Amino acid sequence: MASIVAASSAFSTILTAQFLIPSSSSSSFFLKTLTRRSTAPLLRLSLTSRRPLRNLMAYATLGLTRPSNTETPKISFASKEVDVVQWKGDLLAIGVTEKDLARNAEARFENAILNSVDSKLDGLLAEASTEEDFTGKPGQSIVLRIAGGLGSKRVALLGLGASASTFAAFKSLGEAVASAAKSAQAGHVAVSLASPDAFSVESKLNTASAIASGTVLGTFEDNRYKSESKKSALRSVDIIGLGSGPELEKKLKFAADVSSGIIFGRELVNSPANVLTPGVLAEEASNIAAAYSDVFTAKILDAEQCKELKMGSYLGVAAASANPPHFIHLCYKPPTGPVNVKLALVGKGLTFDSGGYNIKTGPGCMIELMKFDMGGSAAVFGAAKALGQIKPLGVEVHFIVAACENMISGTGMRPGDILTASNGKTIEVNNTDAEGRLTLADALVYACNQGAEKIVDLATLTGACIIGLGSSIGGVFTPSDDLAKEVFEASEASGEKLWRLPLEESYWESMKSGVADMVNTGARPGSAITAALFLKQFVDEKVQWMHIDMAGPVWNEKQRCATGFGVATLVEWVLKNAS
């Protein structure tokens, strides 16, 4: 990633869906081209030694670090249509808007559900919400331990704000449920909205899905690298008043599939560079193909094979590292029916970025966090894992990552070196810390050569995008309004935030070289834009292309762990293109 310093100095029938908070799996290193099909002997051989990501350090020596084989808790979700005051369990959580808290002349809740609960508690809920100044704002919560009156041991009010209608809002509610359950060590939880009748049937289904997703993701903790860790007590969640039947089951399964992909992506990004090398990342990708061999094939190219494809830009970045590069290509094809559209998802895969000879130094350089410079690849492979379970029809998807490290050694690229990309264009390296775009250049050419009609690349590319959009929003660059519309609809459905930025062609002037076709970095002003303009040089004009700079939202600084950003949006986008 280009340095931030440079950029800124109960129904009678209960429907239950099982959510397994997953771990990834892996086998052995792949150094040659590997193609997997469900009927191929090679595939059967590849399945003989599968281990989870947390066990990958069998061959490692640096730091003697080996991820713990922690348990993966299961959470069951059931739809129920019962009176909340009759529900029995550890914690009853009620999502409330500011309007739901309105009182009448007798200072009692006007909302029917809240009034019913409060009556059973002899006014304690109203009294506590007043004393704690609980107004229903987003993020507010109040939890009461009660001796009697309800079937539940505790009741919680969780704020939704002035109103709530988006996936993101109800995903946040699920996360708040997980947090409350953790604090109370609750194993059996119920979730209800104070005003469920305000929602349409379809909205109820989407709301239930969002709550389930948020609960699973909020419960997940990556404890693989801790010597001691607490186990989650949460085992079951009843969702009250938000629908039932096969449609809800389908929504809950979808939430489970996407959540598993997000968690996989988080685990990849959280893994340190002495564990997750380019070779191990290739293993993890190959294991997706093995797990879902009815729809996936995998091809892993080594350095010599990349050289045959003239990937000089990518190999220039990889040249300094003792860990060899691995060019990763997964291909999804639907289990039945024709292919109507070919898509490509390209992810930046720098498993560590030192900056090279333009080494990252000084405050804000974030060199200690540069394990997350493969966040784009984590989003791509997280989406692959989810789609392997969903199995959409009518769409072929290529998942492409040029994995390597950007290190320093006598064999590494130097400032001033000229690299030749696989489309023949030459690049004068004026900054070795703008390496991600060099690897993406050859990956984008490769994606076009697969016949992709639409390409979305994701990368932790520039510190400038963090300065411009902060830590919650990804920057979008595309010359295609149609593609922008598709992806923004997907991001709205996923709850992930994106913002479109301009591809200002006049800025290309600063990217011109006197001795090559281009340099790899331009002027500091608008440097996120010039980075996107650089990538545009390696995409066929007939292909719809988008670049997403996710340098900000890849990492949660408060929790000091990965977010899994991008996975859900990519899944939604692929499904919008599926038949």
Backbone hydrogen bonds, N-H to C=O, Kabsch-Sander energy under -0.5 kcal/mol:
donor,donor_aa,acceptor,acceptor_aa,energy
2,A,461,L,-2.5
7,A,3,S,-0.9
8,S,4,I,-1.7
9,S,5,V,-2.9
11,F,79,S,-0.6
14,I,12,S,-0.7
15,L,13,T,-0.6
15,L,79,S,-0.7
16,T,14,I,-0.5
17,A,77,F,-2.4
19,F,17,A,-0.5
19,F,75,I,-2.7
20,L,18,Q,-0.6
21,I,19,F,-0.7
21,I,73,P,-1.7
26,S,51,R,-5.0
31,L,29,F,-0.5
38,S,293,S,-0.8
40,A,37,R,-1.4
43,L,40,A,-0.7
44,R,40,A,-1.2
45,L,41,P,-1.9
46,S,42,L,-1.9
47,L,43,L,-0.9
47,L,44,R,-0.6
48,T,45,L,-1.6
49,S,46,S,-0.5
51,R,26,S,-5.4
51,R,49,S,-0.5
53,L,24,S,-1.3
55,N,52,P,-2.6
56,L,53,L,-1.7
58,A,55,N,-0.8
59,Y,56,L,-0.8
60,A,57,M,-0.8
64,L,61,T,-1.3
65,T,62,L,-0.8
68,S,224,R,-3.7
70,T,68,S,-1.5
75,I,19,F,-2.5
76,S,235,R,-2.7
77,F,17,A,-2.5
78,A,237,V,-2.4
79,S,15,L,-1.6
80,K,239,I,-2.2
82,V,80,K,-0.5
86,Q,83,D,-1.9
87,W,83,D,-0.9
89,G,151,G,-1.0
90,D,188,H,-2.0
91,L,188,H,-1.5
92,L,154,R,-2.3
93,A,91,L,-0.6
93,A,190,A,-3.1
94,I,156,A,-2.7
95,G,192,S,-2.7
96,V,94,I,-0.5
96,V,158,L,-2.6
98,E,161,G,-2.3
101,L,97,T,-0.6
101,L,98,E,-0.9
102,A,99,K,-1.7
104,N,108,R,-2.4
107,A,104,N,-2.1
110,E,102,A,-2.5
111,N,100,D,-0.6
111,N,102,A,-0.5
113,I,194,A,-0.6
115,N,111,N,-2.7
116,S,112,A,-2.1
117,V,113,I,-2.3
118,D,114,L,-2.7
119,S,115,N,-2.2
120,K,116,S,-1.6
121,L,117,V,-1.0
122,D,119,S,-1.4
123,G,118,D,-2.9
124,L,121,L,-1.4
127,E,123,G,-2.2
128,A,124,L,-2.7
129,S,125,L,-2.3
130,T,126,A,-1.7
131,E,127,E,-2.4
132,E,128,A,-2.5
133,D,130,T,-1.1
134,F,129,S,-2.8
135,T,133,D,-0.7
139,G,159,G,-0.9
140,Q,137,K,-2.2
142,I,157,L,-1.9
144,L,155,V,-2.9
146,I,144,L,-0.6
146,I,153,K,-2.5
151,G,85,V,-0.9
153,K,89,G,-1.5
154,R,90,D,-0.7
155,V,144,L,-2.1
156,A,92,L,-3.0
157,L,142,I,-2.5
158,L,94,I,-2.6
159,G,140,Q,-2.9
160,L,96,V,-2.5
160,L,136,G,-0.6
161,G,136,G,-3.2
170,F,166,T,-1.7
171,K,167,F,-2.4
172,S,168,A,-2.1
173,L,169,A,-1.4
174,G,170,F,-2.0
175,E,171,K,-2.0
176,A,172,S,-2.2
177,V,173,L,-2.3
178,A,174,G,-2.2
179,S,175,E,-2.2
180,A,176,A,-2.5
181,A,177,V,-2.6
182,K,178,A,-2.2
183,S,179,S,-2.3
184,A,180,A,-2.0
185,Q,181,A,-0.7
185,Q,182,K,-0.7
186,A,181,A,-2.5
189,V,236,S,-2.5
190,A,91,L,-2.4
191,V,238,D,-2.9
192,S,93,A,-2.2
194,A,95,G,-2.5
198,A,195,S,-1.3
199,F,196,P,-1.7
204,K,200,S,-2.3
205,L,201,V,-1.7
206,N,202,E,-2.2
207,T,203,S,-2.5
208,A,204,K,-2.5
209,S,205,L,-2.1
210,A,206,N,-2.4
211,I,207,T,-2.6
212,A,208,A,-2.4
213,S,209,S,-2.5
214,G,210,A,-2.7
215,T,211,I,-2.3
216,V,212,A,-2.4
217,L,213,S,-2.7
218,G,214,G,-2.5
219,T,215,T,-1.5
220,F,216,V,-1.7
223,N,221,E,-1.2
226,K,223,N,-1.6
235,R,187,G,-2.7
236,S,187,G,-2.1
237,V,76,S,-3.0
238,D,189,V,-2.8
239,I,78,A,-3.2
239,I,237,V,-0.5
240,I,191,V,-2.8
240,I,238,D,-0.7
241,G,80,K,-1.8
249,E,245,G,-2.0
250,K,246,P,-2.5
251,K,247,E,-2.0
252,L,248,L,-2.7
253,K,249,E,-2.3
254,F,250,K,-2.3
255,A,251,K,-2.3
256,A,252,L,-2.1
257,D,253,K,-2.7
258,V,254,F,-2.6
259,S,255,A,-2.4
260,S,256,A,-2.1
261,G,257,D,-1.5
262,I,258,V,-2.3
263,I,259,S,-2.6
264,F,260,S,-2.0
265,G,261,G,-2.3
266,R,262,I,-2.4
267,E,263,I,-2.5
268,L,264,F,-2.1
269,V,265,G,-2.2
270,N,266,R,-2.8
271,S,267,E,-1.3
275,V,272,P,-1.9
276,L,272,P,-3.1
277,T,275,V,-1.3
281,L,277,T,-2.5
282,A,278,P,-1.9
283,E,279,G,-1.8
284,E,280,V,-2.6
285,A,281,L,-2.1
286,S,282,A,-2.5
287,N,283,E,-2.2
288,I,284,E,-1.0
288,I,285,A,-0.6
289,A,285,A,-1.4
290,A,286,S,-1.8
291,A,287,N,-2.5
292,Y,288,I,-2.1
293,S,290,A,-0.8
295,V,292,Y,-1.8
296,F,292,Y,-1.7
297,T,331,C,-1.5
299,K,329,H,-2.4
301,L,299,K,-0.5
301,L,327,F,-2.9
306,C,302,D,-2.1
307,K,303,A,-2.2
308,E,304,E,-1.9
309,L,305,Q,-1.1
310,K,307,K,-1.7
311,M,306,C,-2.3
312,G,310,K,-1.7
312,G,420,T,-1.0
315,L,311,M,-2.3
316,G,312,G,-1.6
317,V,313,S,-1.2
318,A,314,Y,-1.7
319,A,315,L,-1.1
320,A,317,V,-0.6
321,S,318,A,-1.3
326,H,403,A,-2.0
327,F,301,L,-2.5
328,I,326,H,-0.7
328,I,401,V,-3.4
329,H,299,K,-2.4
330,L,399,F,-2.6
331,C,297,T,-2.4
332,Y,397,V,-3.4
333,K,295,V,-2.5
340,N,338,P,-0.6
340,N,394,G,-2.3
341,V,394,G,-1.0
343,L,341,V,-0.5
343,L,396,E,-3.2
344,A,454,K,-1.9
345,L,398,H,-3.4
346,V,344,A,-0.5
346,V,456,V,-2.3
347,G,400,I,-2.4
348,K,458,L,-2.3
349,G,402,A,-0.6
350,L,373,D,-1.3
351,T,349,G,-1.0
351,T,404,C,-1.8
352,F,404,C,-0.6
354,S,406,N,-2.7
356,G,406,N,-0.6
358,N,355,G,-0.9
359,I,357,Y,-1.5
360,K,354,S,-2.4
361,T,359,I,-0.5
365,C,362,G,-1.7
369,L,366,M,-2.0
370,M,367,I,-1.4
372,F,369,L,-2.6
373,D,370,M,-1.0
374,M,371,K,-0.8
375,G,372,F,-1.8
377,S,348,K,-2.0
378,A,374,M,-1.9
379,A,375,G,-1.9
380,V,376,G,-2.0
381,F,377,S,-2.8
382,G,378,A,-2.3
383,A,379,A,-2.1
384,A,380,V,-1.9
385,K,381,F,-2.3
386,A,382,G,-2.0
387,L,383,A,-2.8
388,G,384,A,-2.0
389,Q,385,K,-0.7
389,Q,386,A,-1.0
390,I,386,A,-1.9
391,K,387,L,-3.0
394,G,336,T,-0.5
396,E,341,V,-2.4
397,V,332,Y,-1.9
398,H,343,L,-2.3
399,F,330,L,-3.0
400,I,345,L,-2.7
400,I,398,H,-0.6
401,V,328,I,-2.5
402,A,347,G,-0.6
403,A,326,H,-1.9
403,A,401,V,-1.1
404,C,349,G,-1.9
406,N,352,F,-2.5
407,M,405,E,-0.7
412,G,409,S,-1.6
413,M,316,G,-0.7
416,G,429,V,-4.2
417,D,414,R,-2.2
419,L,417,D,-0.5
419,L,427,I,-2.8
421,A,419,L,-0.6
421,A,425,K,-2.8
424,G,421,A,-2.0
427,I,419,L,-3.0
428,E,518,M,-3.2
429,V,417,D,-3.4
429,V,427,I,-0.6
430,N,428,E,-1.1
434,A,431,N,-1.6
438,L,435,E,-0.5
439,T,435,E,-1.7
440,L,436,G,-2.3
441,A,437,R,-1.7
442,D,438,L,-1.0
443,A,439,T,-1.5
444,L,440,L,-2.9
445,V,441,A,-1.9
446,Y,442,D,-2.2
447,A,443,A,-2.1
448,C,444,L,-2.3
449,N,445,V,-1.9
450,Q,446,Y,-0.7
450,Q,447,A,-0.9
451,G,448,C,-1.7
452,A,447,A,-1.3
453,E,342,K,-2.7
454,K,342,K,-1.2
455,I,544,Q,-2.9
456,V,344,A,-2.3
457,D,546,M,-2.9
458,L,346,V,-2.6
459,A,548,I,-2.3
461,L,459,A,-1.7
463,G,2,A,-1.0
466,I,462,T,-0.7
467,I,463,G,-2.1
468,G,464,A,-2.2
469,L,465,C,-2.5
470,G,466,I,-2.3
472,S,469,L,-0.5
474,G,497,K,-2.3
475,G,549,D,-2.4
476,V,499,W,-2.8
477,F,547,H,-2.5
480,S,545,W,-0.5
481,D,479,P,-0.7
484,A,480,S,-2.0
485,K,481,D,-2.3
486,E,482,D,-2.0
487,V,483,L,-2.5
488,F,484,A,-2.6
489,E,485,K,-1.9
490,A,486,E,-1.7
491,S,487,V,-2.5
492,E,488,F,-2.0
493,A,489,E,-1.8
494,S,490,A,-1.8
495,G,491,S,-1.8
496,E,491,S,-1.1
497,K,472,S,-0.5
499,W,474,G,-2.3
501,L,476,V,-3.3
504,E,502,P,-0.9
505,E,503,L,-1.0
507,Y,504,E,-1.7
508,W,505,E,-2.0
509,E,506,S,-1.3
510,S,507,Y,-1.4
511,M,508,W,-2.3
512,K,509,E,-1.2
513,S,516,A,-0.5
518,M,426,T,-0.8
519,V,511,M,-2.4
520,N,428,E,-1.3
527,S,524,R,-1.5
529,I,526,G,-0.6
530,T,526,G,-2.1
531,A,527,S,-1.6
532,A,528,A,-1.4
533,L,529,I,-2.5
534,F,530,T,-2.1
535,L,531,A,-1.8
536,K,532,A,-1.8
537,Q,533,L,-0.7
537,Q,534,F,-1.3
538,F,535,L,-2.0
539,V,536,K,-1.3
543,V,540,D,-1.9
544,Q,453,E,-2.2
546,M,455,I,-2.0
547,H,477,F,-3.0
548,I,457,D,-2.7
549,D,475,G,-2.8
549,D,547,H,-0.5
550,M,459,A,-2.4
550,M,548,I,-0.8
554,V,550,M,-1.1
555,W,552,G,-1.1
556,N,561,C,-3.0
557,E,555,W,-0.8
560,R,556,N,-1.7
561,C,556,N,-1.4
563,T,554,V,-1.7
567,V,564,G,-1.3
570,L,566,G,-2.3
571,V,567,V,-2.2
572,E,568,A,-2.3
573,W,569,T,-2.4
574,V,570,L,-2.5
575,L,571,V,-2.3
576,K,572,E,-1.7
577,N,573,W,-1.1
577,N,574,V,-0.6
578,A,574,V,-0.7
579,S,393,L,-1.9
